[in-house]
Amino acid sequence: MRDLTRRAYHLGSSISYNLKKLDECGYIEQKRSEHDKRSVRVRRSAKGDALCTALREREREQAENLFASENAKDELAVSHKVLRQLKQSWYHYVQAGRFSGV
């Protein structure tokens, strides 16, 4: 949970809830460590893999549509830069409890 919280920028309580729902729907499989009962390994199930494949295909189609015009490429480059700065700001907030200058 600590790793997911750090990587996904979520609170621990929302990670627990989301993992529970993903497990109930069959998208992930959870297995407790034999050596440390506090530790749980999480991996995608076959159903989760199929969903990821479908989502990747949809994202690819959307990207092709977004890059259809030359203006779109320039606008997306600016958007990407701003979103990267926003992500970095949230990362610092989650890690250090403060916002950094963007």
N, C-alpha and C positions, 0 to 999 in steps of 0.2 A: 504494500500500500504506500509505503514511503517513496519507493521508486516511481510509482504512478503519480503520486501527488507532485513530486518534483518535476517530472517530465511533462505532465499535462496541465500544470498550473491550476489544480483543483484543490478544494478543501478535502480533508480525509473523509468527512461524513458523506460528501457527494460521491466520492470514489466508491465507498462501501455500497451505497445505494445503487449506483450504476453497475457495479460488478454483480450484485445480487440479481438485478433485472436481466443483465446479459446472460447470466447463468440460467435463470428461470426460462428464458426464451431459447436456450440451446446454442447461443453464439460463442460461448467460451466453456472451457473445462477447467476446474480448479482441483489441485491435488496438494494435500498437506505434505510437508517434508517429514520424512521418517525420523530424522535426527532432531529437528526443532519444530515442535508442534505449533509454534507461533508463526512459522513461515509457510506461505502458500504459493505454489507455482500456478500461474495463470497462462493458458494458451488458447488460441482460437480453435474451435471445433470445425468439423467439415462444413457445417452450416455457416459458421462465421467466415471461413475461407471463401465460400461461394458468395456471400454478401460483399466481402472485400473486393473480389474480382468484379462483381457487377458495379460496385461504386467506382472502381478504377476506370472501367470502361466508360461510365457516364461522365467522369471527370475529363477523360481524354476527349470525348465528344464536345464537351463544353469548352475546353481549351482550344480546340480547332475552330469553333465558332467565334470565340473571343479574338483570336489572332487573324480573323478573316480580312481585316483592313489594316493599312499601314498606321493610321491614327491610333487604332486600338493598341498597337505594340508600344507606342510612346506613352500612352495613358497608363497602360498596365505597368510599365517600368517605373513610373512615378508612384503608382499605388503600391507596388512591391516594396519600394524603398521606405515609404511611410509605414507600411504594415510591419516591416522588419524592425523599424525603430520602436514601434508600439510593442512588439513582442519583447524586445530587449528591455524596455521600460518595465513591463509586467514581470519579466524574469527577475530583474533587480528588486522589484517590490516583494515578490514571493520569497526570494532568498534573503534579503536584508531588511524587509519591512519598511522600505522607503522607495519613493520614486526617484529615478535619476533623471538628469537633464537629457532631453532627446535631441 
